[in-house]
Amino acid sequence: MRENPSFHASFVVVRPDRTREKGLEILDLLTSQGGIYVPEECSIWNKEESFETKKYSPEIIETLLDEWQGHHGPLPGFNLRRWRPYQTSLLASQTDFAPFDFLAFFVEKPYLLQPEKLSEFLDFGKKFYNLLTPVFGDIGSLEMKRRLKRGRVEFFPGMDLFKQGLPELEWAVFFGPEYVDLFGREKLLSAPCYRAETLSDGGVLLLVTESPFDFDKDQRTFNQKRDSLRAYLGLDAFYMGDEHRATRHPKFRYWEERQALIKEYRSREPALRPITPQEVRDQEDWIANLETASELFRTKTQRHGYTLEYSESSLRRFEDYLISVIAKDESVGELAREAGAYLGLTLQKLFGGQWAIDRFFRTPALDLPKPGVSPHKEKRISEGEMKLSFEPGLGDAPDAIAFEKMVRTWPVSRIHRFIHSGAQKGLIGYYVDAVGKAIERKETGLIRIQN
């Protein structure tokens, strides 16, 4: 089922809370809110080591709390959905190797156009905030996010409060107590915005305008107001591109507790489940048939009017084709492997090297030539060879590919994520560009020097 445009209430949490009590509080919040906030279905990790959809019911609560504690699956958390009369979903993603957890509730935009529903959603956002003790949060929509540009590639920037700084301000902005300390309470409460109010834990909520739909009515004016707010708070606290990262950061609460979690995670590496022999065979087959599958995919896209030629400039057309297939509710079962072949071969042609199964992690990785050697040189360099792989980098990797690094995966899962994330334009272009940046910077967890 295709997901429709939505608003989100999303939060960044440093404090790790895997207790059943906290998971139950979140589920109780949805139930007590009632109506479209109550899920219809949930994703559960099954014995075959994949997710399956189950009906949300009182009988499934204990299983969901096991999921929250991380007893099953690759990640602790929740993935809950509702389809009628409006689409809503809760995504709660907890990680042991990253410096924060991410939790978000999504609601279909038309729902908020009804009388009193916007104030209801804002009230829900405050209740959600009170449960999580987050450092930052916002209410807004994908359309409000402004793309950044690297060369010819446009992308939606991810969120890394700790290295990059604060992201684009959307409509409602939740500043935790640490940001109140950074900016000053009086400064925040006097900010040039529609409304400012103190939150229960001492944080501050700012509303850029009266309604998030002001963005749809007049984007220019809305952008001017949030740019004015950002300038008022100080541009040195914000990320506006790789050339403008924040130089001013708060002292985050629960930072020592989070660092202890990351340290414990490192001590038990590798923490992820072993890849099954069948998965290895599937991946070896994907590598062996990479060029054939990619060319078949290109032929298919050409018949539909999309020309692809293994270039960065073709990535927009690549995404447009994927979106057209999803929009028609066509089968996407084989789409990820076919499109993943084109994406994998594009990476190879852009950066050089050859795809092979990594000996240690047993997952597809791109063997790259020695630094400084032309990727088009026929003779391979065996000594000092680099390997581009998607393994846990303990938070060091670009956020756009953190998911791949976490689940030990390959370009096929980039397509899976694109399909299931609402087909957000720019994600694949950002992914390819992030790979190039990682190669250039030799970022930990992406490039390994082979002995």
C-alpha positions, 0 to 999 in steps of 0.5 A: 500500500502506498503511503500518502504525504504526512506530517511528523512529530519526531524526536532525538533521544540521547538517554537509552531507555530499553525498559518495558515500562517505557515501551508500555508508556508509549503504547498507552499514550497511543491508546489513550489518545484514541482514534487514528493514533491507535495502531491497526498492525505492527511489524514483528521479527519472526523465527525466519529472521524477517519481519512479518505484519501482525494485527495490533491487539492486546494479545500482541503487547508482550511481544511488542515489549520484547521488540522494544527491549531488543530481544528480537530483530536487528533493532530494538523499537516499534514499527506500528501502522494504521491505514483507515480512515487516515494513514498513521504510523509510529517508528521508534528506532533504538541503536546501541552504536549511535549517539541517539535514538530516533522516534517519530509519529506520522499522520496523513496531512488531510487529517490535520485540515479538519477543525481542532485536529492540528491543536490535537496533534500539537498536544499529542506532540507535547505528550510524546515529548514528555515521555521521551526526555529528548534533546530536540524534536520537531513537527513538520513535513518532508516538503518543508525540508530544503535540499542541499547540493553536492556537485550535481546531486541534491539531497535531504540532509540527515540529522547529526546534532553532535557533529553537524549541528541543528537541522533545518527548522520546520514548523514546531521546534522542541528544544530540550533543556540543553538547548535552553542552556545554550541559547538562554531561556529569555532569548528563546521565549522572546524569539521572533516566532508565532508562539513560544512556551515552556515545556514540562522539563524546562525545555522550550517549544517554538511555533514558527507560524500559526499553522504548518499549512502556512508553508503551502500558502506562501513558501517564501514568507514561511522560509523568511520567518524560519530563516529569521528565527535561525539567524536570531538564535545564531547560525553557528549552532546550525548545519547548512551544508558541509561548508557550514557545520555548527561550531556551537554545541550544547552539553547533552544530558545522559551523554555518559550513559549513552557513551557507556552503551556504545562502549559495551556494544563495541566490546561484544562485536560482532553483535549482529546475527550471522548471515545465513548460507542461503543469503550468502548464495543469493549475494554471490548470485547477485554479484555474478549476474550484476551486469546482466541484471543491470542491463535488463533493468535499463532496458525495462526503464528505457521502454517506459521513457527513462534513460539511465547511463550509470551517471550521477545525473541519471539518479533523478531519473532512476528515482522517478522510475522507481516512484512511477512503479510504486505509484501504480502499486505494481509488484516490487518483489524483484524490483529491489534486486533489479534496481540494486544491480543498476545502483551497484554497477553505478557505484562501481563505474563511478568509483572503480573496483569490483564487487566481491563477498567480504571474507570477514563479514560475508556480505557484498563489498566493493573492493577499491583500487589503491588510493591515487590509482585511476579506477579505470586502470586495468591492473588491480592493486592487491597490496594496500587495497581498500574495501568499501563495505556497509558494516557498523561504524559506531556512528562514524558513517554518513547518516544516509547510509547508517541503516545499511551499515547497521544491518550489513547490507548492499545496494539492494537494501538501499532500494528496499529503504527507498521503497519503504520510506515513502520514496523520498526524492534525493535519498539515492543521490545522497547515498551515492554522494555519501559513498564518494565523500566517505572514500575521499575522507577515508571514514571509519567503518566504510573503508578498510585497508586490507592486510 
